[in-house]
Amino acid sequence: MAATWFLYIVRSHDASLYTGITTDVARRLQEHAGAGSKPGARYLRARKQLSLVYSVALGDRSLASKAEWRVKRLSKAAKETLVKQAPDAASLLAQLALDQNA
């Protein structure tokens, strides 16, 4: 059985946003915070007080990676709008012009 991949966005104490993908959001947040055997992203190592501001299940790794790539290229304002709207998977993929069945 294939794992479900999630796209997530974390806000740090300096209000910056970090986007990533994982199969276990809670575990990955712990890793970013310095707990766990796998190190968190280099970008987040110096940033503390991380909070999960958005998470959505997207299915397979390929689709999650494509969505991550597109979200990372959004402006900060567009990411803030995304966090505020918190779209479901279908709406997010439509906004990013990704086909869920591709």
Backbone as XML, in Angstrom:
<?xml version="1.0"?>
<chain id="A" units="angstrom">
  <residue number="1" name="MET">
    <atom name="N" x="0.839" y="-1.171" z="0.000"/>
    <atom name="CA" x="0.000" y="0.000" z="0.000"/>
    <atom name="C" x="0.896" y="1.250" z="0.000"/>
  </residue>
  <residue number="2" name="ALA">
    <atom name="N" x="0.677" y="2.135" z="-0.923"/>
    <atom name="CA" x="1.496" y="3.335" z="-1.056"/>
    <atom name="C" x="1.128" y="4.363" z="0.009"/>
  </residue>
  <residue number="3" name="ALA">
    <atom name="N" x="2.146" y="5.065" z="0.478"/>
    <atom name="CA" x="1.935" y="6.110" z="1.483"/>
    <atom name="C" x="1.303" y="7.340" z="0.846"/>
  </residue>
  <residue number="4" name="THR">
    <atom name="N" x="0.519" y="8.051" z="1.633"/>
    <atom name="CA" x="-0.060" y="9.316" z="1.178"/>
    <atom name="C" x="0.934" y="10.429" z="1.467"/>
  </residue>
  <residue number="5" name="TRP">
    <atom name="N" x="1.185" y="11.253" z="0.480"/>
    <atom name="CA" x="2.101" y="12.381" z="0.618"/>
    <atom name="C" x="1.327" y="13.666" z="0.874"/>
  </residue>
  <residue number="6" name="PHE">
    <atom name="N" x="1.866" y="14.474" z="1.765"/>
    <atom name="CA" x="1.276" y="15.742" z="2.162"/>
    <atom name="C" x="2.182" y="16.898" z="1.754"/>
  </residue>
  <residue number="7" name="LEU">
    <atom name="N" x="1.570" y="17.993" z="1.369"/>
    <atom name="CA" x="2.263" y="19.251" z="1.207"/>
    <atom name="C" x="1.965" y="20.033" z="2.479"/>
  </residue>
  <residue number="8" name="TYR">
    <atom name="N" x="2.988" y="20.666" z="3.063"/>
    <atom name="CA" x="2.765" y="21.428" z="4.286"/>
    <atom name="C" x="3.508" y="22.753" z="4.207"/>
  </residue>
  <residue number="9" name="ILE">
    <atom name="N" x="3.015" y="23.724" z="4.962"/>
    <atom name="CA" x="3.664" y="25.023" z="5.076"/>
    <atom name="C" x="3.823" y="25.332" z="6.560"/>
  </residue>
  <residue number="10" name="VAL">
    <atom name="N" x="5.047" y="25.721" z="6.921"/>
    <atom name="CA" x="5.394" y="26.045" z="8.297"/>
    <atom name="C" x="5.761" y="27.522" z="8.371"/>
  </residue>
  <residue number="11" name="ARG">
    <atom name="N" x="5.307" y="28.180" z="9.443"/>
    <atom name="CA" x="5.690" y="29.573" z="9.681"/>
    <atom name="C" x="6.680" y="29.588" z="10.847"/>
  </residue>
  <residue number="12" name="SER">
    <atom name="N" x="7.759" y="30.352" z="10.685"/>
    <atom name="CA" x="8.742" y="30.485" z="11.758"/>
    <atom name="C" x="8.509" y="31.778" z="12.527"/>
  </residue>
  <residue number="13" name="HIS">
    <atom name="N" x="9.268" y="31.986" z="13.578"/>
    <atom name="CA" x="9.098" y="33.165" z="14.439"/>
    <atom name="C" x="9.296" y="34.479" z="13.695"/>
  </residue>
  <residue number="14" name="ASP">
    <atom name="N" x="10.060" y="34.461" z="12.608"/>
    <atom name="CA" x="10.294" y="35.690" z="11.839"/>
    <atom name="C" x="9.264" y="35.881" z="10.726"/>
  </residue>
  <residue number="15" name="ALA">
    <atom name="N" x="8.186" y="35.106" z="10.753"/>
    <atom name="CA" x="7.056" y="35.172" z="9.814"/>
    <atom name="C" x="7.371" y="34.610" z="8.429"/>
  </residue>
  <residue number="16" name="SER">
    <atom name="N" x="8.556" y="34.021" z="8.260"/>
    <atom name="CA" x="8.854" y="33.397" z="6.969"/>
    <atom name="C" x="8.081" y="32.093" z="6.852"/>
  </residue>
  <residue number="17" name="LEU">
    <atom name="N" x="7.842" y="31.692" z="5.613"/>
    <atom name="CA" x="7.099" y="30.460" z="5.339"/>
    <atom name="C" x="8.010" y="29.456" z="4.658"/>
  </residue>
  <residue number="18" name="TYR">
    <atom name="N" x="7.923" y="28.211" z="5.081"/>
    <atom name="CA" x="8.691" y="27.121" z="4.492"/>
    <atom name="C" x="7.711" y="26.079" z="3.979"/>
  </residue>
  <residue number="19" name="THR">
    <atom name="N" x="7.910" y="25.614" z="2.768"/>
    <atom name="CA" x="7.038" y="24.606" z="2.151"/>
    <atom name="C" x="7.807" y="23.311" z="1.986"/>
  </residue>
  <residue number="20" name="GLY">
    <atom name="N" x="7.161" y="22.195" z="2.297"/>
    <atom name="CA" x="7.787" y="20.892" z="2.131"/>
    <atom name="C" x="6.741" y="19.820" z="1.870"/>
  </residue>
  <residue number="21" name="ILE">
    <atom name="N" x="7.232" y="18.598" z="1.653"/>
    <atom name="CA" x="6.348" y="17.438" z="1.495"/>
    <atom name="C" x="6.849" y="16.323" z="2.402"/>
  </residue>
  <residue number="22" name="THR">
    <atom name="N" x="5.929" y="15.476" z="2.808"/>
    <atom name="CA" x="6.257" y="14.365" z="3.688"/>
    <atom name="C" x="5.101" y="13.375" z="3.707"/>
  </residue>
  <residue number="23" name="THR">
    <atom name="N" x="5.359" y="12.199" z="4.256"/>
    <atom name="CA" x="4.283" y="11.229" z="4.470"/>
    <atom name="C" x="3.761" y="11.303" z="5.903"/>
  </residue>
  <residue number="24" name="ASP">
    <atom name="N" x="4.465" y="12.040" z="6.767"/>
    <atom name="CA" x="4.071" y="12.161" z="8.170"/>
    <atom name="C" x="4.379" y="13.584" z="8.637"/>
  </residue>
  <residue number="25" name="VAL">
    <atom name="N" x="3.380" y="14.432" z="8.632"/>
    <atom name="CA" x="3.567" y="15.852" z="8.941"/>
    <atom name="C" x="4.057" y="16.050" z="10.371"/>
  </residue>
  <residue number="26" name="ALA">
    <atom name="N" x="3.466" y="15.370" z="11.335"/>
    <atom name="CA" x="3.857" y="15.546" z="12.735"/>
    <atom name="C" x="5.323" y="15.156" z="12.943"/>
  </residue>
  <residue number="27" name="ARG">
    <atom name="N" x="5.729" y="14.042" z="12.372"/>
    <atom name="CA" x="7.122" y="13.602" z="12.492"/>
    <atom name="C" x="8.060" y="14.614" z="11.859"/>
  </residue>
  <residue number="28" name="ARG">
    <atom name="N" x="7.703" y="15.105" z="10.690"/>
    <atom name="CA" x="8.570" y="16.048" z="9.976"/>
    <atom name="C" x="8.699" y="17.354" z="10.747"/>
  </residue>
  <residue number="29" name="LEU">
    <atom name="N" x="7.625" y="17.818" z="11.365"/>
    <atom name="CA" x="7.705" y="19.030" z="12.184"/>
    <atom name="C" x="8.643" y="18.836" z="13.365"/>
  </residue>
  <residue number="30" name="GLN">
    <atom name="N" x="8.605" y="17.669" z="13.978"/>
    <atom name="CA" x="9.520" y="17.361" z="15.079"/>
    <atom name="C" x="10.965" y="17.374" z="14.579"/>
  </residue>
  <residue number="31" name="GLU">
    <atom name="N" x="11.196" y="16.838" z="13.397"/>
    <atom name="CA" x="12.543" y="16.848" z="12.831"/>
    <atom name="C" x="13.008" y="18.281" z="12.567"/>
  </residue>
  <residue number="32" name="HIS">
    <atom name="N" x="12.124" y="19.100" z="12.032"/>
    <atom name="CA" x="12.475" y="20.499" z="11.796"/>
    <atom name="C" x="12.796" y="21.215" z="13.105"/>
  </residue>
  <residue number="33" name="ALA">
    <atom name="N" x="12.117" y="20.833" z="14.171"/>
    <atom name="CA" x="12.323" y="21.459" z="15.477"/>
    <atom name="C" x="13.569" y="20.923" z="16.185"/>
  </residue>
  <residue number="34" name="GLY">
    <atom name="N" x="14.233" y="19.937" z="15.582"/>
    <atom name="CA" x="15.462" y="19.415" z="16.163"/>
    <atom name="C" x="15.302" y="18.108" z="16.902"/>
  </residue>
  <residue number="35" name="ALA">
    <atom name="N" x="14.102" y="17.573" z="16.964"/>
    <atom name="CA" x="13.873" y="16.282" z="17.607"/>
    <atom name="C" x="13.787" y="15.214" z="16.523"/>
  </residue>
  <residue number="36" name="GLY">
    <atom name="N" x="14.369" y="14.083" z="16.766"/>
    <atom name="CA" x="14.314" y="13.002" z="15.784"/>
    <atom name="C" x="15.682" y="12.727" z="15.190"/>
  </residue>
  <residue number="37" name="SER">
    <atom name="N" x="15.771" y="11.620" z="14.505"/>
    <atom name="CA" x="17.060" y="11.180" z="13.968"/>
    <atom name="C" x="17.422" y="11.844" z="12.649"/>
  </residue>
  <residue number="38" name="LYS">
    <atom name="N" x="16.427" y="12.273" z="11.885"/>
    <atom name="CA" x="16.680" y="12.915" z="10.596"/>
    <atom name="C" x="16.667" y="14.427" z="10.798"/>
  </residue>
  <residue number="39" name="PRO">
    <atom name="N" x="17.696" y="15.112" z="10.309"/>
    <atom name="CA" x="17.718" y="16.565" z="10.508"/>
    <atom name="C" x="16.635" y="17.276" z="9.708"/>
  </residue>
  <residue number="40" name="GLY">
    <atom name="N" x="16.191" y="18.395" z="10.224"/>
    <atom name="CA" x="15.225" y="19.220" z="9.517"/>
    <atom name="C" x="15.916" y="19.987" z="8.407"/>
  </residue>
  <residue number="41" name="ALA">
    <atom name="N" x="15.152" y="20.731" z="7.654"/>
    <atom name="CA" x="15.683" y="21.522" z="6.560"/>
    <atom name="C" x="16.674" y="22.560" z="7.082"/>
  </residue>
  <residue number="42" name="ARG">
    <atom name="N" x="17.745" y="22.766" z="6.345"/>
    <atom name="CA" x="18.768" y="23.744" z="6.722"/>
    <atom name="C" x="18.146" y="25.124" z="6.944"/>
  </residue>
  <residue number="43" name="TYR">
    <atom name="N" x="17.196" y="25.487" z="6.104"/>
    <atom name="CA" x="16.537" y="26.789" z="6.206"/>
    <atom name="C" x="15.907" y="26.994" z="7.584"/>
  </residue>
  <residue number="44" name="LEU">
    <atom name="N" x="15.369" y="25.929" z="8.166"/>
    <atom name="CA" x="14.646" y="26.056" z="9.429"/>
    <atom name="C" x="15.512" y="25.851" z="10.656"/>
  </residue>
  <residue number="45" name="ARG">
    <atom name="N" x="16.753" y="25.407" z="10.500"/>
    <atom name="CA" x="17.592" y="25.110" z="11.667"/>
    <atom name="C" x="17.789" y="26.319" z="12.570"/>
  </residue>
  <residue number="46" name="ALA">
    <atom name="N" x="17.962" y="27.492" z="11.999"/>
    <atom name="CA" x="18.178" y="28.695" z="12.801"/>
    <atom name="C" x="16.872" y="29.363" z="13.202"/>
  </residue>
  <residue number="47" name="ARG">
    <atom name="N" x="15.785" y="28.894" z="12.681"/>
    <atom name="CA" x="14.490" y="29.502" z="12.968"/>
    <atom name="C" x="13.726" y="28.614" z="13.954"/>
  </residue>
  <residue number="48" name="LYS">
    <atom name="N" x="13.324" y="29.200" z="15.044"/>
    <atom name="CA" x="12.614" y="28.436" z="16.073"/>
    <atom name="C" x="11.156" y="28.878" z="16.124"/>
  </residue>
  <residue number="49" name="GLN">
    <atom name="N" x="10.439" y="28.297" z="17.055"/>
    <atom name="CA" x="9.012" y="28.569" z="17.213"/>
    <atom name="C" x="8.265" y="28.332" z="15.905"/>
  </residue>
  <residue number="50" name="LEU">
    <atom name="N" x="8.419" y="27.127" z="15.386"/>
    <atom name="CA" x="7.766" y="26.759" z="14.136"/>
    <atom name="C" x="6.315" y="26.385" z="14.401"/>
  </residue>
  <residue number="51" name="SER">
    <atom name="N" x="5.443" y="26.802" z="13.478"/>
    <atom name="CA" x="4.047" y="26.401" z="13.597"/>
    <atom name="C" x="3.523" y="25.976" z="12.223"/>
  </residue>
  <residue number="52" name="LEU">
    <atom name="N" x="2.792" y="24.893" z="12.233"/>
    <atom name="CA" x="2.174" y="24.393" z="11.015"/>
    <atom name="C" x="0.994" y="25.310" z="10.683"/>
  </residue>
  <residue number="53" name="VAL">
    <atom name="N" x="1.011" y="25.883" z="9.478"/>
    <atom name="CA" x="-0.076" y="26.789" z="9.101"/>
    <atom name="C" x="-0.942" y="26.226" z="7.979"/>
  </residue>
  <residue number="54" name="TYR">
    <atom name="N" x="-0.465" y="25.156" z="7.311"/>
    <atom name="CA" x="-1.263" y="24.557" z="6.241"/>
    <atom name="C" x="-0.731" y="23.166" z="5.950"/>
  </residue>
  <residue number="55" name="SER">
    <atom name="N" x="-1.644" y="22.256" z="5.709"/>
    <atom name="CA" x="-1.284" y="20.889" z="5.342"/>
    <atom name="C" x="-2.427" y="20.302" z="4.531"/>
  </residue>
  <residue number="56" name="VAL">
    <atom name="N" x="-2.067" y="19.571" z="3.471"/>
    <atom name="CA" x="-3.084" y="18.940" z="2.640"/>
    <atom name="C" x="-2.530" y="17.636" z="2.072"/>
  </residue>
  <residue number="57" name="ALA">
    <atom name="N" x="-3.343" y="16.587" z="2.094"/>
    <atom name="CA" x="-2.964" y="15.299" z="1.522"/>
    <atom name="C" x="-3.140" y="15.361" z="0.011"/>
  </residue>
  <residue number="58" name="LEU">
    <atom name="N" x="-2.076" y="14.994" z="-0.725"/>
    <atom name="CA" x="-2.140" y="15.088" z="-2.178"/>
    <atom name="C" x="-2.061" y="13.746" z="-2.886"/>
  </residue>
  <residue number="59" name="GLY">
    <atom name="N" x="-1.722" y="12.702" z="-2.198"/>
    <atom name="CA" x="-1.651" y="11.395" z="-2.847"/>
    <atom name="C" x="-0.234" y="10.912" z="-3.010"/>
  </residue>
  <residue number="60" name="ASP">
    <atom name="N" x="0.207" y="10.759" z="-4.256"/>
    <atom name="CA" x="1.534" y="10.185" z="-4.487"/>
    <atom name="C" x="2.641" y="11.239" z="-4.439"/>
  </residue>
  <residue number="61" name="ARG">
    <atom name="N" x="3.869" y="10.745" z="-4.350"/>
    <atom name="CA" x="5.024" y="11.630" z="-4.210"/>
    <atom name="C" x="5.208" y="12.536" z="-5.426"/>
  </residue>
  <residue number="62" name="SER">
    <atom name="N" x="4.967" y="12.019" z="-6.596"/>
    <atom name="CA" x="5.151" y="12.799" z="-7.815"/>
    <atom name="C" x="4.267" y="14.041" z="-7.810"/>
  </residue>
  <residue number="63" name="LEU">
    <atom name="N" x="3.000" y="13.862" z="-7.502"/>
    <atom name="CA" x="2.069" y="14.984" z="-7.475"/>
    <atom name="C" x="2.434" y="15.964" z="-6.360"/>
  </residue>
  <residue number="64" name="ALA">
    <atom name="N" x="2.800" y="15.446" z="-5.193"/>
    <atom name="CA" x="3.194" y="16.310" z="-4.078"/>
    <atom name="C" x="4.440" y="17.119" z="-4.432"/>
  </residue>
  <residue number="65" name="SER">
    <atom name="N" x="5.393" y="16.496" z="-5.107"/>
    <atom name="CA" x="6.619" y="17.198" z="-5.509"/>
    <atom name="C" x="6.335" y="18.310" z="-6.510"/>
  </residue>
  <residue number="66" name="LYS">
    <atom name="N" x="5.451" y="18.037" z="-7.448"/>
    <atom name="CA" x="5.080" y="19.066" z="-8.428"/>
    <atom name="C" x="4.384" y="20.236" z="-7.747"/>
  </residue>
  <residue number="67" name="ALA">
    <atom name="N" x="3.492" y="19.934" z="-6.817"/>
    <atom name="CA" x="2.796" y="20.992" z="-6.085"/>
    <atom name="C" x="3.781" y="21.791" z="-5.238"/>
  </residue>
  <residue number="68" name="GLU">
    <atom name="N" x="4.695" y="21.105" z="-4.581"/>
    <atom name="CA" x="5.708" y="21.792" z="-3.767"/>
    <atom name="C" x="6.525" y="22.747" z="-4.629"/>
  </residue>
  <residue number="69" name="TRP">
    <atom name="N" x="6.953" y="22.290" z="-5.776"/>
    <atom name="CA" x="7.760" y="23.106" z="-6.684"/>
    <atom name="C" x="7.016" y="24.382" z="-7.062"/>
  </residue>
  <residue number="70" name="ARG">
    <atom name="N" x="5.732" y="24.238" z="-7.360"/>
    <atom name="CA" x="4.937" y="25.417" z="-7.763"/>
    <atom name="C" x="4.667" y="26.357" z="-6.591"/>
  </residue>
  <residue number="71" name="VAL">
    <atom name="N" x="4.382" y="25.802" z="-5.420"/>
    <atom name="CA" x="4.127" y="26.651" z="-4.250"/>
    <atom name="C" x="5.395" y="27.409" z="-3.869"/>
  </residue>
  <residue number="72" name="LYS">
    <atom name="N" x="6.542" y="26.751" z="-3.934"/>
    <atom name="CA" x="7.796" y="27.420" z="-3.579"/>
    <atom name="C" x="8.099" y="28.594" z="-4.502"/>
  </residue>
  <residue number="73" name="ARG">
    <atom name="N" x="7.538" y="28.611" z="-5.682"/>
    <atom name="CA" x="7.769" y="29.690" z="-6.625"/>
    <atom name="C" x="6.749" y="30.822" z="-6.510"/>
  </residue>
  <residue number="74" name="LEU">
    <atom name="N" x="5.765" y="30.667" z="-5.640"/>
    <atom name="CA" x="4.782" y="31.728" z="-5.406"/>
    <atom name="C" x="5.424" y="32.858" z="-4.610"/>
  </residue>
  <residue number="75" name="SER">
    <atom name="N" x="4.895" y="34.040" z="-4.758"/>
    <atom name="CA" x="5.342" y="35.175" z="-3.954"/>
    <atom name="C" x="4.902" y="34.952" z="-2.506"/>
  </residue>
  <residue number="76" name="LYS">
    <atom name="N" x="5.510" y="35.705" z="-1.601"/>
    <atom name="CA" x="5.122" y="35.611" z="-0.187"/>
    <atom name="C" x="3.645" y="35.956" z="-0.026"/>
  </residue>
  <residue number="77" name="ALA">
    <atom name="N" x="3.182" y="36.972" z="-0.740"/>
    <atom name="CA" x="1.771" y="37.373" z="-0.653"/>
    <atom name="C" x="0.859" y="36.249" z="-1.133"/>
  </residue>
  <residue number="78" name="ALA">
    <atom name="N" x="1.232" y="35.579" z="-2.206"/>
    <atom name="CA" x="0.422" y="34.476" z="-2.725"/>
    <atom name="C" x="0.422" y="33.299" z="-1.754"/>
  </residue>
  <residue number="79" name="LYS">
    <atom name="N" x="1.552" y="33.050" z="-1.101"/>
    <atom name="CA" x="1.605" y="31.975" z="-0.101"/>
    <atom name="C" x="0.731" y="32.323" z="1.099"/>
  </residue>
  <residue number="80" name="GLU">
    <atom name="N" x="0.749" y="33.590" z="1.505"/>
    <atom name="CA" x="-0.094" y="34.013" z="2.631"/>
    <atom name="C" x="-1.569" y="33.826" z="2.281"/>
  </residue>
  <residue number="81" name="THR">
    <atom name="N" x="-1.940" y="34.133" z="1.055"/>
    <atom name="CA" x="-3.319" y="33.932" z="0.606"/>
    <atom name="C" x="-3.661" y="32.444" z="0.629"/>
  </residue>
  <residue number="82" name="LEU">
    <atom name="N" x="-2.741" y="31.612" z="0.176"/>
    <atom name="CA" x="-2.940" y="30.166" z="0.183"/>
    <atom name="C" x="-3.171" y="29.670" z="1.606"/>
  </residue>
  <residue number="83" name="VAL">
    <atom name="N" x="-2.357" y="30.120" z="2.538"/>
    <atom name="CA" x="-2.504" y="29.720" z="3.940"/>
    <atom name="C" x="-3.855" y="30.176" z="4.482"/>
  </residue>
  <residue number="84" name="LYS">
    <atom name="N" x="-4.236" y="31.398" z="4.159"/>
    <atom name="CA" x="-5.511" y="31.953" z="4.647"/>
    <atom name="C" x="-6.702" y="31.176" z="4.083"/>
  </residue>
  <residue number="85" name="GLN">
    <atom name="N" x="-6.643" y="30.833" z="2.790"/>
    <atom name="CA" x="-7.746" y="30.117" z="2.147"/>
    <atom name="C" x="-7.777" y="28.644" z="2.542"/>
  </residue>
  <residue number="86" name="ALA">
    <atom name="N" x="-6.617" y="28.058" z="2.805"/>
    <atom name="CA" x="-6.497" y="26.644" z="3.168"/>
    <atom name="C" x="-7.321" y="25.737" z="2.249"/>
  </residue>
  <residue number="87" name="PRO">
    <atom name="N" x="-7.023" y="25.759" z="0.942"/>
    <atom name="CA" x="-7.824" y="24.964" z="0.005"/>
    <atom name="C" x="-7.647" y="23.461" z="0.201"/>
  </residue>
  <residue number="88" name="ASP">
    <atom name="N" x="-8.696" y="22.714" z="-0.151"/>
    <atom name="CA" x="-8.572" y="21.265" z="-0.142"/>
    <atom name="C" x="-7.681" y="20.865" z="-1.320"/>
  </residue>
  <residue number="89" name="ALA">
    <atom name="N" x="-7.386" y="19.580" z="-1.427"/>
    <atom name="CA" x="-6.443" y="19.094" z="-2.446"/>
    <atom name="C" x="-6.872" y="19.462" z="-3.864"/>
  </residue>
  <residue number="90" name="ALA">
    <atom name="N" x="-8.128" y="19.230" z="-4.192"/>
    <atom name="CA" x="-8.604" y="19.511" z="-5.549"/>
    <atom name="C" x="-8.496" y="20.995" z="-5.885"/>
  </residue>
  <residue number="91" name="SER">
    <atom name="N" x="-8.864" y="21.850" z="-4.937"/>
    <atom name="CA" x="-8.783" y="23.295" z="-5.164"/>
    <atom name="C" x="-7.348" y="23.766" z="-5.299"/>
  </residue>
  <residue number="92" name="LEU">
    <atom name="N" x="-6.463" y="23.228" z="-4.457"/>
    <atom name="CA" x="-5.049" y="23.596" z="-4.540"/>
    <atom name="C" x="-4.472" y="23.201" z="-5.890"/>
  </residue>
  <residue number="93" name="LEU">
    <atom name="N" x="-4.735" y="21.980" z="-6.309"/>
    <atom name="CA" x="-4.199" y="21.506" z="-7.590"/>
    <atom name="C" x="-4.747" y="22.330" z="-8.749"/>
  </residue>
  <residue number="94" name="ALA">
    <atom name="N" x="-6.000" y="22.735" z="-8.663"/>
    <atom name="CA" x="-6.577" y="23.589" z="-9.707"/>
    <atom name="C" x="-5.886" y="24.954" z="-9.722"/>
  </residue>
  <residue number="95" name="GLN">
    <atom name="N" x="-5.642" y="25.521" z="-8.534"/>
    <atom name="CA" x="-4.957" y="26.812" z="-8.448"/>
    <atom name="C" x="-3.551" y="26.732" z="-9.025"/>
  </residue>
  <residue number="96" name="LEU">
    <atom name="N" x="-2.905" y="25.594" z="-8.821"/>
    <atom name="CA" x="-1.533" y="25.407" z="-9.299"/>
    <atom name="C" x="-1.482" y="24.867" z="-10.721"/>
  </residue>
  <residue number="97" name="ALA">
    <atom name="N" x="-2.646" y="24.672" z="-11.328"/>
    <atom name="CA" x="-2.754" y="24.136" z="-12.692"/>
    <atom name="C" x="-2.102" y="22.764" z="-12.805"/>
  </residue>
  <residue number="98" name="LEU">
    <atom name="N" x="-2.384" y="21.908" z="-11.812"/>
    <atom name="CA" x="-1.885" y="20.532" z="-11.829"/>
    <atom name="C" x="-3.076" y="19.594" z="-11.959"/>
  </residue>
  <residue number="99" name="ASP">
    <atom name="N" x="-2.908" y="18.543" z="-12.735"/>
    <atom name="CA" x="-3.958" y="17.556" z="-12.939"/>
    <atom name="C" x="-3.786" y="16.426" z="-11.942"/>
  </residue>
  <residue number="100" name="GLN">
    <atom name="N" x="-4.769" y="16.230" z="-11.096"/>
    <atom name="CA" x="-4.718" y="15.197" z="-10.056"/>
    <atom name="C" x="-4.608" y="13.803" z="-10.652"/>
  </residue>
  <residue number="101" name="ASN">
    <atom name="N" x="-5.073" y="13.614" z="-11.877"/>
    <atom name="CA" x="-5.064" y="12.291" z="-12.507"/>
    <atom name="C" x="-3.873" y="12.071" z="-13.418"/>
  </residue>
  <residue number="102" name="ALA">
    <atom name="N" x="-2.974" y="13.041" z="-13.482"/>
    <atom name="CA" x="-1.820" y="12.907" z="-14.382"/>
    <atom name="C" x="-0.781" y="11.970" z="-13.830"/>
  </residue>
</chain>
